[in-house]
Amino acid sequence: MSLIIKNASEYKAKLGVYMFIIYVIIYTGFIVINVASPKSMAIILFAGLNMAIVYGVGLIVLAVIMGLIYNYLCTKKEDELNK
């Protein structure tokens, strides 16, 4: 049983780190745009919303989606290892 827990925890840790790196890269894009060209964040993209709002809400939605994906993949791996 402890071997299964160890395997699942290693998988979960690696997956979490990879997903964190992906999120940090996307978030870094947001920061770079704000630092390099803050006026571009005022560009209206659609429905009267500027880039800052769309990108910011997109980051929040991405975090929730990534959390759901992480939970699904970890649960799947644990079920696979517990058979």
Secondary structure, DSSP 4 states (H G I P E B T S, - for coil): -HHHHHHHHHHHHHHHHHHHHHHHHHHHHHHHHHHH-GGGGG-EEETTEEHHHHHHHHHHHHHHHHHHHHHHHHHHHHHHHT-
